[in-house]
Amino acid sequence: MKSRYSAYATNQADYLWETTHSSQRKFYSKTDISQWATANEWQKLEIISATENTVEFKAYYLDENKLNQIHHEFSTFKKENGTWFYVDGKFY
């Protein structure tokens, strides 16, 4: 999760797309990922809880109007061949 947050903060859309599980990639585009990453100014990541394959977190950022925002998500990950992939998330 920390690497994906860092990738959003540094606009690494290729990495984000490649670390999304192959079954879910059809729902994302690198262009959309990049646009969301660059439209916001990422402030910090707070990990609320984690298990072997889930992470609940809050990502704090300033939106394009410089308003404070919080992205609160419960994410599921899957490990395949030694690599972790983002599967999905529930948003709060």
N, C-alpha and C positions, 0 to 999 in steps of 0.2 A: 504494500500500500504506500509506503513512504517513497518508493521509487516512482510510482505512478503520480503521486502528488508533485514530486520534483519535476517530473516530465511535463505536467500541466504548467507549472511555474516557469519552465524554460522553453515551452512550446515544442516539445518533442513528440509531435503527432505520430510519426512513424513508430516510435517505441510504444506509445499508447495503443495504437491499432494492433501492433504485433503481440502485445501482451494481453489482448482481449481474446478470449477463447474462440476458436475457429467457428464454433456453432453460433456465435453471437455477432461476428464481424459484419454480417449482412445488414445489421441494424445501425451501423456506424460508418461514417466516412472520415477520411483523414482531413478533408477540408472542414467539415463541421467541428471536429475535435480541435483543429488549429484555431478556428474562429472563436470558439468558446474560451480556449486557453489564452488567447491574446486580448480578448475583450475585457478580461478581468485582471486585476492586480492582486496576486496571491499573497496573503499575509502570513498564515500559519496553518499547521495541521495539528489536530488534537485527536489522538486515538482514545476512544472511550472504552472499548473492550475488543478482545480478539480471542479466537480459538484457532485450531489448526487451519481451518479453511474459511473463516469469516472474520470480518473487521467492521466494527461500528466506529465511525469517525465523523468529525466536523472539520470542514475546510473553510477557513475564514478568508474573505477576499473583498476587495472594493470593486463594484461593478463599473460599467462605463460612465456612470454619473457620479462616481466616487462615493457611492453609498455603501455602508458596511453591509455585507451579506454573509450568510452561513449556509453552506451546503452540508446537510446532515444525511448520512447514508449508512445503511447496513449492507455491506458487500459480501458476495460469495466468490470464492476463488477455487480453482481446481489445479492440482499439480499433475503434469504429464511429462514424462521423460526428464524429470528433474527441474522443470520450469513451471512457475506459477502463472496462471492465467485468470484474468477477471472474467467472471461468468455473468453476474447480474447484481443489481442492487435495489433495495427498497429505500425510498426517499422520505424524509420527515420534514 
